């Protein structure tokens, strides 16, 4: 079965744009032409490829085709680069590199990897910030070509490489600790003291509290931004788990305290498409080097 490249590119444009109208604008065609291409693709494979939601989402069959289309675009870029041809199939400014990364990695060690790549290659990045427990799904559905993830088992069609572990330390503002933990990390204190979670999926604080005997959930603030998350802890809104580089200055000047020397380690893996690609190799090497150089990765 042959799949027309223009149909595959149209499918990707629809997924990226969220609507047929936005895809039409990007492709320079009418929404009717986009709809006809999607319908022709569905007729060719005998399956529906789009869920007509807002924004549109790929079906399981659509995910497989989106992943294939992005991989073909990557291979096309590598082939053109090997031939010394300027530009790529996407735009003359270089390839677009979609990646998924968790917020803590993004704020502590990941950005130098991007700087290394753009110093060697004209490229643009599209970063999808997602919890490390969920970034692998973006690989599965073809949204990204590589991801920082907590998932060791490779996603189908991908390879996984260990990056090390992020080591989280329980931290509180000194006055907060004196008020809520006068006798240390007792079960009663941990069930009463407010904590700070990054989002509804963040379990680091509750895991730590459970390790020290807590059974009931304490009051919690949800602050879904890494810098503001750390700031909330420094201001005494609640206690939370911070990374090296986020608390040492406060401990040194006495404004922060380490609640316990018991830490939580979150192993990280770099998963990427299992393709022979100089571009993907360059990105992967830069990410591995940045992880090794970071104090946030053990």
N, C-alpha and C positions, 0 to 999 in steps of 0.2 A: 504494500500500500504506500503510495507516494503522498506526502503532505506538502502542499504548496507553501513556500517560505513566507509569501506575503500574508497568507492566512494565519500562520503561526505568529508572525510579528503583530498582526492585528489583534490576536488574542492577548498577547502580552501588553499591548497598548491599552486595551480595555481594562485589564486587571490593574495596571499601574495607574490609570486615570480614574478608575472607579465607575465610569459611565461610558456609554457608547459615544455620547456627544464629545466628551473630552478626548477620547481616542481619535475621533474624527478630526479634531483640531490639530492634534499632534501629527497625524498621518497626512493631513492636507487633503482629505476626502470628505464626502458627505456622511452623516450618520447612517443614511440608507445603505451606502456602500459598505460601511463597517458591519451593519446587521446582515447584509447578504454574505459577506465573507465568513462570519461566524456561523450562519446557517449552513453554508456550503461545507464548512469544516465538520459540523455536527453530522451532516448527511453522509460525508465521506467515511467517518469512523463509526457511524451508527449509534452515537451517544451524545447526550447533552454535555456541553463543556462549561456552561455558565449558570450560576444561580442568579436569577434576576432580583437580587436584593439591592439595597442602597447602603454602601457601594456594592457593586456586583462582586461575586466571589466565584472562584473556580470550583467545579465539581471534582470528584476524585479523578475522573478522566481528564478534566481541564488542568488539574495540578500536574499530571504527567506531561501534558503537552507544553505547559508553561515552562517547566523545568527543561524539557528538550529544547525549546526555543531559545532560552537563555544560554544553554550550553553551546548551541550552534553559533550564537552571537559571539561567545567567548572564543570559540575555535576560529571563527572568521577573523576576529581581531588578531589572533596569534599568527594566522596565515598571512594576513596583510602586512603585519609587522616584519615577518620573516622575508617577505618580498620587498621590503623597503617602501611600501606604499603609505602615504600619509593618511591620517584620519582612520576612522572605523566605520562600521555599519551604523553606528548610533549617531555620532556627530564628530565634526572635525577637531574638537577639542580633546579627543582621546576617549578611551573606554569609560563607561560608567560601571562602578564596582559596588554592587549591593552587598552589605555585610550586616550581620546581627551580632549585637554585643550587649552584655548586661551593664546597668548603669554604673556600678562600682568600678568595673574595669575601665569604662569609658572615662571616668573622672580621675583615675589614678595612674594607669599605665598604658592604655591603648593608643592614645593620640600620637605618641612618637612614632608608632608603626606607620601611620598614615603619612606623616611627614617624610619618612624614609622613602616611601613609594613615590610620592609626587616629586621628590628630588631627583628621581631617576626616570620618571615616566609621566608625560602629561595625562592625567586621569582625574576623574571626579568620583567621589564616594557618596553612596546613599546609605546612611547608617540607620538601622532599625534597632531602637533601644527596647530591650525586652528582658525579662527575668531569665537568669541562666538556666532555670529549669524548663524554660519554654522556647528558647531560641531555636532548638532543633526543629521545631515545627515549621519555622520559616524556611529551613533547608528542604524539608519534606515537600512543601507545597511549591517550591521553585522561586520563592520571593527573593532569596539571597543565594550567593554562590559559596559562602563560608560563614561560620558562626563561632563565637565563643560560647561554650555550653557546658553544663554540668553533666551532660549525658555521655557516658563512656562508650556505649554501644553505638557503632556508626549507623547513621541514617542510611537507608538503602541508596546505593550509588555514591556513597561518600566514604572518606577515610578519616580516622580520628588520631590526633597526636596530643599527648599530655602537655599542658603548659605549666603545671604546678598547682599549688593551692593558695587561695586567699585566706588569710588568717585573721579572724575577727575577735576583738577584745571587748569585754563589757566595760563601758565607760559611763560615768555620771558627773555632773557638776558637783563641786564640793558641798555646797549648801543643800542640794537635793539629796546627796548621799547621807548627810548628817540627819536630815529630816526623816527619810524613808528607810534607811538601813542602819539605824543606830547600833544594832546588835549583829550586823553583817547580813549575809544573804540567807535569811531564814525563809521558810516556806510562807509564813504569814506576810512578811515584808514583800516578797516577790509577787504574791497574789494581790497586794494592795497598791504597790508603787506604780505610777503611770510609766508606760514605756513608749518608745517611738518605733513604729513599723514603717517600712518604705511604701508598701501597698498591701492590698488584701491578700496577696500571695506570699508575703514575707513571713517566714517562720523562724528566722534566726533567733529573735529575742525569746519567743515562746519555747523553742528547743532548749535554749540555755536555761531558762527558768525551770522547765521540766526536769532538766538534768540535776537541778538543785532542789527538787522536791515539790515544786509548785504543781498544783492540779487544776486550779481554776484560772481562767484568763484574767489578767489584770486590765485596768483601763488603758487604752492605747490611743496615741495620736497617729495619724497616717499622713506622712509627708513624702510625696513621690518626686523628690528631687535630691540628688546625692549631697550637694553642697548645703542645701537648706536642712536636710536630714541631720547632718553633723552639727549645723548651727543650732538646731533645736535642742540637741543634747547639751551643747556648750552653754545654752541659755537656761537650762534647768527645767525644760518642759517635761522631760522624762529621761530614762536611761536607755541605752541601746548599744549595739555592737558596731564598733568602728574598726577601720583598717589602719595599719601602720602608715604614718604620714598625716593622719587626721586628728591625732590626739596628743602626740608627744610634747608639743609646745605647752599645751594646757597643763599636762601633768608636771612639767618642769617648773611652771610658774605658780603651781598650786591651785589653779582654778578648776582642774579636773582631777578625778581619782579613778584608778583602776579598781573595779569592784572585786575582781578575782583574777588570778593568773591562769585560770581555766579558759581556754579559747575554743572557738569553733572553726574548723577548717573546711573550706568548700573547694573540692578539686575542680579544676577547669580543664576543658579539652577544646582543641581547635579542630572543628570538623569542616571539611571542604569537599567539593565535588571531586570524584575520583577520575580526573581527566589529566592528560599530559598537556600542561599549559604553562608557558613561561610567565605569563601574567599572574596566574594563580600561585605559581611557585614564588614569585617575587613578593606578593602580599603575605604568603604563609611564612616565608623566612623573616620578613620584617616583624610580623606579629610574634614569632618565637623569640627573636632577639629582644624585642621590647619587654616581653614577659620575664626573660632571664635577667634583664637589667633593673627590674623594678623591685623596690623594697616591699611592695604590696603582695608580691608573689613569693611563696616559700618553696 
